[in-house]
Amino acid sequence: MKIKGLHARLTLVFILAATVILMVASLVILLEIHHHFTMFKLDAPEFRVIKPLAIHFERAVIGTILWTVLGVFILVCLISYVVARKLSKPLVQMKWAAEKMAKGDLDVRVKIQGKDELQELGQSLNQLAAQLQKQEIARENMTSDIAHELRTPLSTLKSHMEAIEDGIFEATPERLHSFAEEIDRLILLVHDLEQLTAYEAPNFTLEKQREDLGEVIQQSMSTLREAYVQKGVALSYHEKDSIEMLNDKKRIMQVMINLLTNALKFTPSGGSVDVTMEVKERDAVIAIKDTGIGIAKEERSIVFERFYRTEKSRNRRFGGSGIGLTIAKQLVEAHGGSIWMESNHDEGTTVFVALPLK
């Protein structure tokens, strides 16, 4: 690790500053001593008798001061070296860590000692490295997931089309319809990815207006009510408190539609989905409870990640892009709220959305 540059510069700065102070202080002291001996010479009536002694004493004092200054200068040089080394070491370590991070080594960390500003800077650098590492892992996983999501339908379409070209399959309406479904799924995936990218952008803003939250929820439910009827799943709404608050109606509806669609997807025919809304402390809490297949306890914390699916085989039995819950989480947090899930396998799922009233 190269520490000579910064270490040497700091040492030189400290020595120069101390040297200037010592020189000025020494010059002032010498002038003061000479002035007082001159005054003594004028005021003492018997100065001629003690003149040799006075001159010897003046020289002794000046010599002592000069030797003291020299000793202090040497001590200053040593202290400057030690202090400069102590100050430069964490800075050089941070520079080294930043260079490693720039080259892609995100495992690097700075050793933190003490609680001063330099150590806070090192802690911030460590946090930055951790966040970059987390983002890099997420990027790699997302790239892998997108490739997986695109590869399967594209491979299916390609193999079926080749079979039709070779005369193995006939281009029946049913087969063409399955092609259209795969294409629609790809379009949905691209659309969801575009939305998620837009919501995660730094310049994304909400268009909040004072709205009746209950009416927003019911309007969202009416959009999907026909789909619920077709599948034979009961959909109900219970409003314990009337709530009027600032929110982006379009985005809240999107959250509700995503969550209700997800509930419908995993609830079998004959089941039910119940939506309730009430005030708890300083939040408006919306609960969407279904009687679906549920998920295992250990998977609750990752259900809002991109492309997460409850089926490990990812067999697409339930379809979807795997981004709906991620989009819902992003929009809820943009409102300053939180979203979480309570569920057990084969016991249904309840998704809670808490939105701050102020």
C-alpha positions in Angstrom: 0.0 0.0 0.0 1.5 3.4 -1.0 1.4 5.9 1.9 4.5 7.9 1.1 2.8 10.7 -0.9 0.0 11.8 1.5 2.1 10.9 4.6 5.1 13.0 3.4 2.9 16.0 2.4 1.1 16.0 5.8 4.4 15.7 7.6 5.9 18.6 5.6 2.9 20.8 6.2 3.0 20.2 10.0 6.8 20.8 10.1 6.6 24.0 8.1 3.7 25.3 10.3 5.6 24.4 13.5 8.8 25.9 12.1 7.2 29.2 11.3 5.6 29.4 14.8 8.9 28.5 16.5 10.8 31.1 14.5 8.4 33.9 15.2 8.2 33.0 18.9 12.0 32.7 19.2 12.5 36.0 17.4 10.1 37.8 19.7 11.7 36.2 22.8 15.2 37.2 21.7 14.1 40.8 20.9 12.4 41.0 24.3 15.5 39.7 26.1 17.8 42.1 24.3 15.4 45.0 25.0 15.3 44.2 28.7 19.1 43.9 29.0 19.4 47.3 27.2 17.0 48.9 29.7 18.9 47.3 32.5 22.1 48.8 31.1 20.6 52.2 31.1 18.9 52.0 34.5 21.7 50.3 36.5 24.2 52.9 37.9 26.9 50.3 38.5 26.5 48.5 35.1 30.2 48.9 34.2 31.2 46.7 37.2 28.8 43.9 36.3 28.9 44.3 32.5 30.9 41.1 31.8 28.5 39.1 34.1 25.4 40.7 32.3 26.8 40.0 28.9 27.6 36.4 29.9 24.0 36.0 31.3 22.5 37.4 28.2 24.4 35.0 26.0 23.5 32.1 28.3 19.8 32.9 28.1 20.0 33.3 24.3 21.9 30.1 23.9 19.4 28.2 26.1 16.6 29.5 24.0 18.2 28.5 20.8 19.0 25.0 22.0 15.4 24.7 23.3 14.1 25.8 20.0 16.3 23.2 18.3 15.0 20.4 20.6 11.4 21.5 20.2 11.9 21.5 16.4 13.2 17.9 16.5 10.3 16.9 18.7 7.9 18.6 16.3 9.3 16.7 13.4 8.8 13.4 15.2 5.3 14.3 16.4 4.4 15.6 12.8 5.5 12.2 11.4 3.4 10.2 13.8 0.3 12.4 13.5 0.6 12.6 9.7 0.9 8.8 9.6 -2.2 8.4 11.8 -4.2 10.8 9.7 -3.0 9.5 6.3 -3.4 5.8 7.0 -7.3 5.7 7.0 -7.4 8.1 4.1 -5.1 6.0 2.1 -7.0 2.9 3.0 -10.2 4.5 1.8 -8.5 5.5 -1.5 -7.3 1.9 -1.8 -10.8 0.6 -1.1 -12.4 3.0 -3.6 -9.9 1.9 -6.3 -10.8 -1.8 -5.5 -14.5 -1.0 -5.7 -14.0 0.8 -9.1 -12.3 -2.3 -10.4 -15.3 -4.4 -9.3 -14.1 -5.8 -6.0 -17.1 -5.1 -3.8 -16.0 -7.3 -1.0 -13.4 -4.8 0.2 -14.1 -3.0 3.5 -12.3 -0.3 5.5 -11.2 -1.0 9.1 -13.1 1.4 11.4 -11.6 2.6 14.7 -12.9 5.4 16.8 -15.9 7.7 16.3 -14.5 10.8 14.5 -15.3 12.2 11.1 -12.7 10.0 9.3 -14.2 6.9 10.8 -17.7 8.0 9.8 -16.4 8.5 6.3 -15.0 5.0 6.4 -18.3 3.6 7.6 -20.1 5.4 4.8 -17.7 3.9 2.3 -18.4 0.5 3.7 -22.1 1.0 3.5 -21.7 2.1 -0.1 -19.7 -1.0 -0.9 -22.4 -3.1 0.7 -25.2 -1.4 -1.2 -23.3 -1.7 -4.5 -22.7 -5.4 -3.7 -26.4 -5.9 -3.0 -27.3 -4.0 -6.2 -24.8 -6.1 -8.2 -26.3 -9.3 -6.9 -29.8 -8.1 -7.7 -28.6 -7.1 -11.2 -27.1 -10.5 -11.8 -30.2 -12.3 -10.5 -32.5 -10.0 -12.5 -30.5 -10.6 -15.7 -30.6 -14.4 -15.0 -34.4 -14.3 -14.3 -35.2 -12.2 -17.3 -33.1 -14.6 -19.5 -35.0 -17.5 -18.0 -38.4 -15.9 -18.4 -37.7 -15.1 -22.1 -35.9 -18.3 -23.0 -38.7 -20.7 -22.2 -41.5 -19.1 -24.3 -39.2 -18.2 -27.1 -37.8 -21.8 -27.2 -41.4 -23.1 -27.2 -42.5 -20.8 -30.0 -39.4 -21.6 -32.0 -39.8 -25.4 -31.7 -43.5 -25.3 -32.5 -42.9 -23.1 -35.5 -40.1 -25.4 -36.8 -42.5 -28.4 -36.3 -45.1 -26.6 -38.4 -42.6 -25.8 -41.1 -41.4 -29.4 -41.2 -45.0 -30.6 -41.4 -45.0 -32.4 -38.0 -47.7 -30.1 -36.6 -50.6 -28.5 -38.3 -51.2 -24.8 -37.8 -54.6 -25.3 -36.1 -56.5 -22.5 -34.4 -55.8 -24.1 -31.0 -52.0 -24.2 -31.6 -52.0 -20.6 -33.0 -53.9 -19.5 -29.9 -51.3 -21.0 -27.6 -48.7 -19.1 -29.6 -50.6 -15.9 -29.0 -50.8 -16.6 -25.3 -47.0 -17.0 -25.1 -46.5 -13.7 -27.0 -49.0 -12.0 -24.7 -47.0 -13.2 -21.7 -43.8 -11.8 -23.2 -45.5 -8.5 -23.8 -46.8 -8.5 -20.2 -43.3 -9.2 -18.9 -41.7 -6.4 -20.9 -44.5 -4.0 -19.8 -44.0 -4.8 -16.2 -40.3 -4.4 -16.5 -40.8 -1.0 -18.0 -43.1 0.0 -15.2 -40.7 -1.2 -12.5 -37.8 0.6 -14.1 -39.9 3.8 -14.2 -41.0 3.5 -10.5 -37.4 2.9 -9.3 -36.1 6.0 -11.2 -34.9 8.9 -9.0 -37.2 11.3 -10.8 -40.4 9.3 -10.2 -43.0 11.3 -8.5 -46.6 10.7 -7.3 -49.6 12.9 -8.2 -51.3 13.0 -4.9 -54.8 14.4 -4.4 -57.2 14.1 -1.5 -59.3 11.0 -2.2 -61.7 8.7 -0.4 -59.6 5.6 0.0 -62.6 3.3 0.3 -63.9 4.5 -3.1 -60.5 3.9 -4.7 -60.4 0.3 -3.3 -64.0 -0.4 -4.5 -63.2 1.0 -7.9 -60.2 -1.4 -8.1 -62.4 -4.3 -7.1 -65.0 -3.5 -9.7 -62.3 -3.8 -12.4 -61.7 -7.4 -11.4 -65.1 -8.5 -10.3 -66.0 -10.2 -13.5 -62.8 -12.3 -13.4 -63.7 -13.4 -9.9 -67.2 -14.4 -11.0 -65.9 -16.4 -13.9 -63.5 -18.4 -11.6 -66.2 -18.8 -8.9 -64.3 -16.9 -6.2 -66.3 -14.6 -3.8 -65.0 -11.1 -3.4 -66.1 -8.9 -0.5 -65.2 -5.6 1.1 -65.6 -4.3 4.6 -64.9 -0.7 5.6 -64.4 -0.2 9.3 -63.5 3.5 9.0 -64.1 6.1 6.4 -60.8 7.5 5.3 -60.0 10.5 3.2 -56.3 11.1 2.6 -53.7 12.3 0.1 -52.8 9.6 -2.4 -52.1 8.9 -6.0 -55.3 7.3 -7.0 -53.9 5.7 -10.2 -51.0 4.1 -8.3 -53.1 2.9 -5.4 -55.5 1.3 -7.8 -52.5 -0.4 -9.5 -51.4 -1.7 -6.1 -54.9 -3.1 -5.3 -55.3 -4.6 -8.8 -51.9 -6.4 -8.5 -52.7 -7.7 -5.1 -56.3 -8.8 -6.0 -55.1 -10.4 -9.2 -52.5 -12.3 -7.2 -55.1 -13.4 -4.7 -57.4 -14.6 -7.4 -54.6 -16.5 -9.1 -53.8 -18.6 -6.0 -57.3 -19.1 -4.7 -59.2 -22.1 -6.1 -62.8 -22.1 -7.3 -65.2 -21.9 -4.4 -62.8 -19.9 -2.3 -63.1 -16.3 -1.2 -61.1 -13.0 -1.0 -62.0 -10.5 1.7 -60.8 -6.9 1.7 -61.0 -4.8 4.8 -59.9 -1.2 5.6 -59.5 0.5 9.0 -57.4 3.1 10.9 -54.6 1.8 13.1 -52.7 4.4 15.0 -51.5 6.8 12.3 -52.0 4.5 9.3 -54.8 3.4 7.0 -54.4 -0.4 6.9 -55.8 -2.4 4.0 -55.9 -6.2 4.5 -56.5 -8.6 1.5 -57.3 -12.1 2.9 -57.7 -15.1 0.6 -58.4 -18.8 1.1 -55.8 -19.8 -1.4 -52.8 -22.2 -1.3 -50.7 -19.9 0.9 -46.9 -20.0 1.1 -44.4 -21.4 3.5 -43.3 -19.2 6.5 -39.7 -19.1 5.4 -40.7 -17.6 2.0 -42.6 -14.6 3.3 -39.6 -12.2 3.3 -38.8 -12.8 -0.3 -42.2 -12.8 -2.0 -41.8 -9.2 -3.0 -38.5 -9.8 -4.9 -38.4 -9.7 -8.6 -39.5 -12.9 -10.4 -40.2 -14.7 -7.2 -42.5 -17.6 -7.5 -43.8 -20.0 -4.9 -43.2 -23.0 -7.2 -39.5 -23.8 -7.2 -39.8 -25.5 -10.6 -41.2 -22.2 -12.0 -43.6 -24.3 -14.1 -45.9 -21.3 -14.9 -49.0 -23.1 -13.7 -50.2 -19.9 -12.3 -48.7 -17.6 -15.0 -47.8 -14.0 -14.4 -44.5 -12.1 -14.8 -43.4 -12.4 -11.2 -43.0 -8.7 -10.9 -46.5 -7.7 -9.7 -45.7 -7.8 -6.0 -42.5 -6.0 -6.6 -44.3 -3.2 -8.3 -46.9 -3.0 -5.5 -44.1 -2.8 -2.9 -42.4 0.0 -4.8 -45.6 2.1 -5.1 -46.6 1.6 -1.5 -43.1 2.7 -0.3 -43.3 5.7 -2.6 -46.4 6.7 -0.6 -44.3 6.4 2.6 -46.1 3.2 3.5 -45.2 -0.5 4.1 -46.5 -3.8 2.8 -46.1 -7.3 4.3 -47.6 -10.7 4.2 -48.9 -13.3 6.6 -49.4 -16.8 5.3 -49.0 -20.5 5.9 -48.9 -23.3 3.4 -52.5 -24.4 2.5 -54.0 -21.9 5.0 -54.5 -18.9 2.8 -52.6 -15.6 2.7 -53.3 -12.1 4.0 -51.5 -9.1 2.5 -51.4 -5.9 4.6 -50.8 -2.4 3.1 -50.3 0.4 5.6 -50.5 4.0 4.3 -49.7 7.0 6.5 -52.6 9.2 7.0 -50.4 12.3 7.0 
